[in-house]
Each structure stands twice: as C-alpha cells, then as structure tokens.
Amino acid sequence: MEKLEILTPEIVDQSYKNALGLLLGNLSFEDLEEKGEFYLPSDYDDVQVILEYFEDIEDYETCILIRDKQL
C-alpha cells in the first residue's frame, strides 16, 4: 500500500468512510479493490481512531453505529 504525501479533506473523509465500511462489515477489501484506487487511514483497524474522526466532524449518528458495533 502506498502512502500519500498530500491528503486533501476529501481523501481523508473517503479513507475514514472506507475504514468504517470495513469495521461495520458493509465493505470488504475485495469491494474496495473493485473500485480501483481507494484510500484507508494507516490505522484503519483501530476502532477508537475511527470513532474519534467521526466525533471530530460531529457525525454523531455514525458514532452511535460504531459504539453499537463494539457492544
């Protein structure tokens, strides 16, 4: 996996949405590969980091989904 030097807000947002999809089981790596180019944060498997991102952007509905997945 290649690391990007310049991260736009759109790439960051898409990478965390991809990580969320993997976390919730709505996406697989095969699904992402089918899209062609895709992005993931370097710590995409850290639930706390994903949760903090969605808290930071004040997407509390997604925070609830993540919380419920952890229960």
C-alpha positions as a Markdown table, in Angstrom:
| # | Residue | x | y | z |
|---|---|---|---|---|
| 1 | Met | 0.0 | 0.0 | 0.0 |
| 2 | Glu | 1.4 | 3.4 | -1.0 |
| 3 | Lys | 1.4 | 6.3 | 1.5 |
| 4 | Leu | 0.2 | 9.7 | 0.1 |
| 5 | Glu | 2.2 | 12.8 | 0.8 |
| 6 | Ile | -0.7 | 15.2 | 0.2 |
| 7 | Leu | -4.0 | 14.5 | 1.8 |
| 8 | Thr | -7.0 | 16.5 | 0.8 |
| 9 | Pro | -10.0 | 16.7 | 3.1 |
| 10 | Glu | -11.9 | 14.6 | 0.5 |
| 11 | Ile | -9.3 | 11.9 | 0.6 |
| 12 | Val | -9.2 | 11.8 | 4.4 |
| 13 | Asp | -13.0 | 11.7 | 4.5 |
| 14 | Gln | -13.2 | 8.9 | 2.0 |
| 15 | Ser | -10.5 | 6.9 | 3.7 |
| 16 | Tyr | -12.4 | 7.0 | 7.0 |
| 17 | Lys | -15.7 | 6.1 | 5.3 |
| 18 | Asn | -13.9 | 3.1 | 3.8 |
| 19 | Ala | -12.5 | 2.2 | 7.2 |
| 20 | Leu | -16.0 | 2.5 | 8.7 |
| 21 | Gly | -17.4 | 0.2 | 6.0 |
| 22 | Leu | -14.7 | -2.4 | 6.8 |
| 23 | Leu | -15.4 | -2.1 | 10.5 |
| 24 | Leu | -19.2 | -2.5 | 10.2 |
| 25 | Gly | -18.8 | -5.3 | 7.7 |
| 26 | Asn | -20.5 | -3.3 | 4.9 |
| 27 | Leu | -17.3 | -3.5 | 2.8 |
| 28 | Ser | -14.6 | -6.0 | 2.2 |
| 29 | Phe | -11.1 | -5.5 | 0.8 |
| 30 | Glu | -12.4 | -7.1 | -2.4 |
| 31 | Asp | -15.1 | -4.5 | -2.7 |
| 32 | Leu | -12.6 | -1.7 | -2.3 |
| 33 | Glu | -10.3 | -3.3 | -4.9 |
| 34 | Glu | -13.1 | -3.4 | -7.4 |
| 35 | Lys | -13.4 | 0.4 | -7.1 |
| 36 | Gly | -9.9 | 0.6 | -8.4 |
| 37 | Glu | -8.0 | 3.3 | -6.4 |
| 38 | Phe | -9.1 | 3.5 | -2.8 |
| 39 | Tyr | -7.8 | 5.0 | 0.5 |
| 40 | Leu | -7.6 | 3.9 | 4.1 |
| 41 | Pro | -6.1 | 5.7 | 7.1 |
| 42 | Ser | -2.9 | 4.0 | 8.3 |
| 43 | Asp | -4.7 | 2.9 | 11.5 |
| 44 | Tyr | -7.9 | 1.8 | 9.7 |
| 45 | Asp | -8.4 | -1.1 | 12.1 |
| 46 | Asp | -8.2 | 1.0 | 15.3 |
| 47 | Val | -11.9 | 1.5 | 16.3 |
| 48 | Gln | -11.0 | 4.3 | 18.7 |
| 49 | Val | -9.3 | 6.3 | 16.0 |
| 50 | Ile | -12.2 | 5.9 | 13.6 |
| 51 | Leu | -14.7 | 6.9 | 16.3 |
| 52 | Glu | -12.6 | 10.0 | 17.1 |
| 53 | Tyr | -12.6 | 11.1 | 13.5 |
| 54 | Phe | -16.4 | 10.9 | 13.3 |
| 55 | Glu | -16.7 | 12.7 | 16.7 |
| 56 | Asp | -14.4 | 15.5 | 15.3 |
| 57 | Ile | -16.6 | 16.0 | 12.3 |
| 58 | Glu | -19.7 | 15.8 | 14.6 |
| 59 | Asp | -21.2 | 12.9 | 12.8 |
| 60 | Tyr | -22.9 | 11.5 | 15.9 |
| 61 | Glu | -25.2 | 9.1 | 14.1 |
| 62 | Thr | -22.1 | 7.3 | 12.8 |
| 63 | Cys | -20.6 | 7.4 | 16.3 |
| 64 | Ile | -23.6 | 5.5 | 17.6 |
| 65 | Leu | -23.2 | 2.9 | 14.8 |
| 66 | Ile | -19.6 | 2.4 | 15.9 |
| 67 | Arg | -20.5 | 2.3 | 19.6 |
| 68 | Asp | -23.2 | -0.3 | 18.9 |
| 69 | Lys | -20.8 | -2.4 | 16.9 |
| 70 | Gln | -18.4 | -2.5 | 19.9 |
| 71 | Leu | -21.1 | -3.8 | 22.3 |
